[in-house]
Structures are given as structure tokens and as C-alpha cells.
Amino acid sequence: MQVKTPEQSKTVLTDMVLPGETNPLNNLFGGELLARMDRAASIAARRHSRRITVTASVNHVAFTKAVPLGSVVTVEAKVSRAFKTSMEVFIDVWIEDRESGEKTKANEAIYTFVAVDDIGHPVAVPQIKPETTLEKERFDAALRRKQLSLLLAGKIKPSDASELKALFK
Ligand SMILES: CC(C)(COP(=O)(O)OP(=O)(O)OC[C@H]1O[C@@H](n2cnc3c(N)ncnc32)[C@H](O)[C@@H]1OP(=O)(O)O)[C@@H](O)C(=O)NCCC(=O)NCCS
């Protein structure tokens, strides 16, 4: 089985916030950011699997900081863990100060993608070997998040969520 690193899937999308993409407070509309994150994450999942990939779930989104009109926004996505046919993708969103160029973390999200064949059937993906400390932390917690997502979707029973149960022991 082929093994790849998170870095090999890294996808960076940089764009501006334009009028028409904002809410009445002139900050980036949440749905617009979700779409940008979905696009970057989908490319990261495709780079990892070299397959067609579909969004299976959005596991977590934190809109921590508003993104004002005119901001330069960088969306960075990397596969954090691969399972059999699914991949967890971690997305970090940064905004850039106009004068200093300094980047501030604005949001983050975690999406799950599934690699599929031409008729939409799930297919196996390469495994992943995390390298940095952050990649290792994200890798280690990913099984717990997968079980939580499957539990919330009604796809597994609480008794099957072994990693989640271990948290409460
Ligand atoms: C995602 C999809 C391919 C899964 O198909 P399925 O028949 O449920 O297939 P499986 O049960 O074999 O699941 C496939 C993988 O997805 C994972 N998965 C399915 N639902 C999940 C969820 N809610 N959260 C996390 N993982 C999930 C399974 O655990 C499995 O992972 P693994 O093989 O790595 O262990 C199917 O539901 C689909 O095509 N959905 C529509 C996708 C789409 O159109 N997205 C865009 C939305 S507009």
C-alpha cells in the first residue's frame, strides 16, 4: 500500500473578499467561506488519492474571526489522515494585514472526503504518514473525530465508538 505525507496534498488558495461576497456587516459571508474551504479541501483530497473525491461530511467549522471586505484570504488544506476510502482534511484560514503582510489565523475547519470511482463507488486511498508535530496531533485525533461524525450521522452505534468511549474512562 502506497504511503504519502500530508505535505504532498497541501493546497493553498489565495483570494480577495469582494463586494457581493459579504454579509450586511461587510464581512465575508459564512457560506462563501465554506465553499472556498470545500474547494481547497477537495483538491487536497484529490492530490492525496488521485481519484474523484466527494464531500462526505463537514465535521467542524469555527468562524473565530470576521473577515472584512477587501481582505486577502488564504485557505490552506491538507489531508490529516486517510482511512480505507475516506480522508480527513484539515483547513486553516489566514488573513493578511495590508501594510505589514503579517498573517493572522481567522478560521479552521475539518471536512471528510471519500474517493470514488467513475460511478460513485468508494475506492481505497493511500495511507498517510504525518511528519510535523501538528500533523501528528491531527492524525492521532482523527479516528475520534471520524467516530463522532459517524455517530452523529447515525452510521454507527455508541457502543462501536471505542475511541470516544476511551475519552470518558
Ligand atoms: C460519501 C459517500 C460516497 C459514502 O457512501 P457510502 O455508501 O455511505 O459508503 P460507505 O458506507 O462505504 O462509506 C465510505 C467511507 O465514508 C465514510 N463516511 C461515510 N459517511 C461519513 C460521515 N458522515 N462522516 C465521516 N465519514 C463518513 C465511511 O466511514 C467510509 O470510510 P472508510 O472506508 O475510510 O472507513 C456517499 O454517501 C455519497 O456519494 N454522498 C454524496 C456526496 C456528495 O455528493 N457530496 C457533495 C455534497 S453537495
The ligand as an SDF file (V2000), in Angstrom:
LIG
                    3D

 48 50  0  0  0  0  0  0  0  0999 V2000
  -19.9110    9.8650    0.6930 C   0  0  0  0  0  0  0  0  0  0  0  0
  -20.4770    8.5980    0.0500 C   0  0  0  0  0  0  0  0  0  0  0  0
  -19.6420    8.2210   -1.1800 C   0  0  0  0  0  0  0  0  0  0  0  0
  -20.3800    7.4840    1.0860 C   0  0  0  0  0  0  0  0  0  0  0  0
  -21.0050    6.3580    0.5210 O   0  0  0  0  0  0  0  0  0  0  0  0
  -21.4960    5.1240    1.4460 P   0  0  0  0  0  0  0  0  0  0  0  0
  -22.3130    4.2590    0.6180 O   0  0  0  0  0  0  0  0  0  0  0  0
  -22.0130    5.6680    2.7450 O   0  0  0  0  0  0  0  0  0  0  0  0
  -20.1440    4.3830    1.6250 O   0  0  0  0  0  0  0  0  0  0  0  0
  -19.5320    3.7420    2.9230 P   0  0  0  0  0  0  0  0  0  0  0  0
  -20.5410    3.4840    3.9940 O   0  0  0  0  0  0  0  0  0  0  0  0
  -18.7070    2.6020    2.4220 O   0  0  0  0  0  0  0  0  0  0  0  0
  -18.5720    4.8900    3.4270 O   0  0  0  0  0  0  0  0  0  0  0  0
  -17.3960    5.2270    2.7150 C   0  0  0  0  0  0  0  0  0  0  0  0
  -16.4570    5.8960    3.6710 C   0  0  0  0  0  0  0  0  0  0  0  0
  -17.0070    7.1510    4.0510 O   0  0  0  0  0  0  0  0  0  0  0  0
  -17.0420    7.2380    5.4660 C   0  0  0  0  0  0  0  0  0  0  0  0
  -18.1860    8.0590    5.8260 N   0  0  0  0  0  0  0  0  0  0  0  0
  -19.4430    7.9600    5.3550 C   0  0  0  0  0  0  0  0  0  0  0  0
  -20.2140    8.8920    5.9320 N   0  0  0  0  0  0  0  0  0  0  0  0
  -19.4190    9.5840    6.7910 C   0  0  0  0  0  0  0  0  0  0  0  0
  -19.6470   10.6480    7.7120 C   0  0  0  0  0  0  0  0  0  0  0  0
  -20.8490   11.2060    7.8590 N   0  0  0  0  0  0  0  0  0  0  0  0
  -18.5920   11.0840    8.4340 N   0  0  0  0  0  0  0  0  0  0  0  0
  -17.3700   10.5360    8.3080 C   0  0  0  0  0  0  0  0  0  0  0  0
  -17.0980    9.5210    7.4580 N   0  0  0  0  0  0  0  0  0  0  0  0
  -18.1250    9.0570    6.7260 C   0  0  0  0  0  0  0  0  0  0  0  0
  -17.1780    5.8060    5.9390 C   0  0  0  0  0  0  0  0  0  0  0  0
  -16.7770    5.6640    7.2790 O   0  0  0  0  0  0  0  0  0  0  0  0
  -16.2380    5.1150    4.9790 C   0  0  0  0  0  0  0  0  0  0  0  0
  -14.9080    5.3930    5.3690 O   0  0  0  0  0  0  0  0  0  0  0  0
  -13.6920    4.3010    5.2680 P   0  0  0  0  0  0  0  0  0  0  0  0
  -13.9150    3.4970    4.0190 O   0  0  0  0  0  0  0  0  0  0  0  0
  -12.4720    5.1380    5.1510 O   0  0  0  0  0  0  0  0  0  0  0  0
  -13.7480    3.5060    6.5160 O   0  0  0  0  0  0  0  0  0  0  0  0
  -21.9820    8.7660   -0.3700 C   0  0  0  0  0  0  0  0  0  0  0  0
  -22.7630    8.9780    0.7970 O   0  0  0  0  0  0  0  0  0  0  0  0
  -22.1760    9.9180   -1.3170 C   0  0  0  0  0  0  0  0  0  0  0  0
  -21.9140    9.8140   -2.5050 O   0  0  0  0  0  0  0  0  0  0  0  0
  -22.6700   11.0450   -0.8080 N   0  0  0  0  0  0  0  0  0  0  0  0
  -22.8560   12.2450   -1.6070 C   0  0  0  0  0  0  0  0  0  0  0  0
  -21.5390   13.0260   -1.7100 C   0  0  0  0  0  0  0  0  0  0  0  0
  -21.7400   14.3620   -2.3680 C   0  0  0  0  0  0  0  0  0  0  0  0
  -22.4200   14.4680   -3.3690 O   0  0  0  0  0  0  0  0  0  0  0  0
  -21.1410   15.3820   -1.7810 N   0  0  0  0  0  0  0  0  0  0  0  0
  -21.3050   16.7100   -2.2040 C   0  0  0  0  0  0  0  0  0  0  0  0
  -22.4550   17.3090   -1.4630 C   0  0  0  0  0  0  0  0  0  0  0  0
  -23.2870   18.5170   -2.4020 S   0  0  0  0  0  0  0  0  0  0  0  0
  1  2  1  0
  2  3  1  0
  2  4  1  0
  2 36  1  0
  4  5  1  0
  5  6  1  0
  6  7  2  0
  6  8  1  0
  6  9  1  0
  9 10  1  0
 10 11  2  0
 10 12  1  0
 10 13  1  0
 13 14  1  0
 14 15  1  0
 15 16  1  0
 15 30  1  0
 16 17  1  0
 17 18  1  0
 17 28  1  0
 18 19  1  0
 18 27  1  0
 19 20  2  0
 20 21  1  0
 21 22  1  0
 21 27  2  0
 22 23  1  0
 22 24  2  0
 24 25  1  0
 25 26  2  0
 26 27  1  0
 28 29  1  0
 28 30  1  0
 30 31  1  0
 31 32  1  0
 32 33  2  0
 32 34  1  0
 32 35  1  0
 36 37  1  0
 36 38  1  0
 38 39  2  0
 38 40  1  0
 40 41  1  0
 41 42  1  0
 42 43  1  0
 43 44  2  0
 43 45  1  0
 45 46  1  0
 46 47  1  0
 47 48  1  0
M  END
$$$$
